[in-house]
Amino acid sequence: MRAQHEAAFEAFVAARSDDLLRVGFLLTADRGHAEDLLQTALLEAYRHWGRISGEDAYPYVRKVLVTSAASWRRRRTTQEIVSLPAHDAPEPDQTDVFAERDVMATALAALPPRMRAVLVLRYGEDLGEAATAAALGCSVNTVKSQTTRGLARLRAVLPARALEER
């Protein structure tokens, strides 16, 4: 039975880790931090894999990722942050694309954790209001108000052109 659980977990990681890493990056605006969050979430999922495998696995791991990001952000305020260069292979120059992503990531990082999580799940993960509320453990009205307020804040700091393209 354990071999079946491990095989199912490995298949889940292979299929969904890129999606989860993207969510982690949108929440943290830091690839290294996002990778740490993903590792933490996958470790938690592995511990409970017998109960969550199947259709419920992705929402469960995504929720662990979101809650871990919020708790790490609280702890992060008392830690020293060291920025290291990325180790990704060089790609063709896409300066404009990266500049727009950086502007959006900076704007998202300035939002409170819950508001950022709502926007990431609603627009990054393309979840509906009810699914976002379920993922965050809050009401649909909270999701609606946080979405409205979050988008208003983003509109205030982002160039008009960046929001029109989204």
N, C-alpha and C positions, 0 to 999 in steps of 0.2 A: 504494500500500500504506500509506503514511504517513497518508493521509486516512482510511482505514478504521480504523487504530489510534487516531487522534485521536477519531473519531466513537464508537468503542467505549469509549474512556476517558471521554469526556464523558457517555455514557449511564450508565456505572458510577458516576461522581461524582453524577449527578442521582438515581440510584436508591438509593445506599447511604451517602451522606455523612451523612444524619441519624442512621442507625444507628451509624456510626463516631464521630460527634460525641458521642452518648450514652455510648458506651464510654469515650471520652476524658474526658468529664466525670465519670463514675463513678471513673475512675482518679485524677483530679487534684482533684476538688471545686472546680474553677475553670473557668468557661466560656471565658475568654480563653486560658488555658493549654491547654484542650482544643482550641480552634480552632487554636492554633499546632501542637499535636501532629498534628491532622488534616491540616493543610497540609503538614507535614513528611512524613507517611506517604503522602499523595497524590503529592507530588513524587518520592519514592522509587519509588512504583508507576509513575508516568509514565516514569521512566528505564528501567524494565524491562518495560514494558507488552507488548512483543512476545512475551515469554516467559510472562507470567502471566495474560494476558487469558482470560476465560471463567469457568468454575466455580471455579478456584483463586484468583481475584482477591481476593475478600472475606477469606478466611482469611489470605492473604499480607499484605494491607494492615492487617488487625487485628493481626497479629503484629508488624508494624513499629510500629504505634501503641503496643502494650504494651511492647515493648523500648525505644522512644524515651521513654516515660513513666518507665521505671525509670532510664535514663541521665540524663534531665533532672532527676530527683529528686536524684541524686547531685551533679550540678553546681549545683543550686539552693541547696544549703546554703552556698555561698560567694558568692551574689549577693544584691543588695538586691531585695526584692520590693515592688512598688508596686501598690496595689489601686486600681482605677478603678471608678467606678459603671457599671452595666450600661446599655446603650443600647437595651434591648428596649422595645417599645411597652407602655404600661400595660394591664393586664388586670384583670378583677374580682378583688376581694380574696380570696385563698386562703391566708390566713396560716397556718392549721393544716396545710395540705398542705405549704407551704414549710418550716414549722418541723420537720415530720417528716422531710422530705428533708434538711434541714440537719443534724439530729441523726444521720441515717444517713450522710451524707457526711462528717461530722466523725469518726464512729466508723470508717468505712472509711479515712479519711486517717491515722488513728492506727496502722493495721496496717502491717507491713513490706510493701514493694513486691510481692514474689512472692505473699504470702498474699492481698493485695488483688487482684492480677491473677487468681488462682485463683477467688476469690469472684465477681469481676465477670464472668469468662467462664462460670463454672458457673451463676450465678443471673441475672446481667444479660443475658448472651447466650444462656442456656439451652443450653449445650453439655454433653454428657456427659463423664464422667471421661476417656475415651480421647481425645476431641476436644480437651479442655482440655490434656491432657498433650501432645498433638501440637502444639497451638498454642504452648505454652510450651517445648517441647523438653525435657520431663522425664518421669519415669515416672508411671504411673497411681497407684502407691502414694504418691508425693510429692503428687499432687493430692488423694488421699484424706486424707492426714495434714494437709495445709495447709487443706483444707476444714473438717475437724473442729476443728482448733485455731482457725481464723479465726472459725467460728461460735461457739465457746466464748468467745472474746474479745468478740465482739459481744454475746452474751447477758449478759456481765458488765457492760457499759457502757450497754446500751440498756434502756429500760423494757420490761417483759415484754409489754405491749400491742403495741408496735411489731413485735416478732418474731412474735407470734401471727397478725398480719394478713398476713404475708409467706408 
